Amino acid sequence: MKIISVVGARPNFMKVAPFCRALKAYSDVQHILVHTGQHYDVRMSEQFFKELDIPNPDINLEIGSGSHAEQVGRTMIAFEKVLRAERPDWVVVLGDVNATCACSITAKKEHVKCAHIEAGLRSRDMNMPEEINRLVTDRLSDLLFTPDRLSNANLNAEGVPDEKIKFVGNIMIDTLEREREKAVALDINQIARENLIDELFGRDVPALEDRGYVAMTMHRPSNVDQRETLEPAMRFFLDEVTKEYPMVWAIHPRAQKMLKEFGLWDEVIANPNMILVKPLGYHAMLRLNMGARLFMTDSGGLQEECCVLGTPCLTMRWNTERPITLMENGGASILVGNAVEKMREAYRSQINAERHAMRPELWDGKTAERIAKVLVES
Ligand code: UD1
């Protein structure tokens, strides 16, 4: 059996690592790993391959940055050539990035079966590019591997027949469980010092203690692309949060670019309690999460990691495709959107909250094995 799996952007890498490993158990499977090249910086891509022992991609489509149409279009054109040359039995796509959508369309047009890992998540927010990617991919896929039973219900409601849906658990948690010990061993102050952004390099930063800092990531267009949203949020972080706790913000290139464009950058970097670090590697981010008093994020994956680690999490979105991680469902996350009053209220209610780890059904570290077995027996 020949399987091509496709990755493109950072959140794919921690999902593909256990899948590559699980396929190795089957000597009659030929596995080809394709990287679309959407993320290309060492810190957004290569570092994860090294840290997580992901084999080097067999093929890199080198599509790079661009508008969504450019990224999806370039990926489809390049991936069609790969499919015509390789004629695999399956194309496996993961998550909800542009590579996921582009390669599922290309596979189906080339009459190749497609399997989607992390199927059935729905935010019902069509302003989110990822929601469009999820809908298209799930509609086209022949096998849909879901992380939770809520996702099965979403697919059922859309008319997907049961025989296509396989509830296997969350593959990202396979990686978390495998890498946990390495993360625990890291020193949080060393992480902060070694990853400071260039402008802050060499500056004394406040000493960090476990449960003594707030961690943050923020990169979604809905949070960073408009001044009316970004500026009040920054006021809250700079004037309120950093007055109480140091914040460690692993800043995405998009957020950095927008802060500069809106003239907010100088003030952000001047704040001694705002520790801006470059995009972190997998283990460093896991360690940051383990020690955080509170996590503020708009990332989907971090909501899930906070849930399993028990870190109180304020999700800076109005909706989530991962409702299983919400506090009302036993998880660690509260939706706060990008309204400062809501952020403040949730911050006050959670800043002194106890950690409360929750493990949804089948988030047990064995998801990739279940997926590989289903695929090989298909
Ligand atoms: C993508 C995913 C998003 C995911 C995020 C995680 C889609 C639709 N979105 O969004 O789901 O949460 O990755 O990071 O696929 N850039 C660099 N270096 C890189 C890559 C990008 O500097 O290696 C910069 C470029 O200026 C680029 C911008 O970041 O324009 C945004 O990158 P892009 O790949 O378009 O989407 P993300 O916002 O990263």
Residues whose N, C-alpha, C, O or C-beta is under 5 A from the ligand:
A	BS01	UD1	A9 R10 P11 Q38 H39 Y40 D41 M44 S65 G66 D96 V97 N98 P129 E130 H219 P253 R254
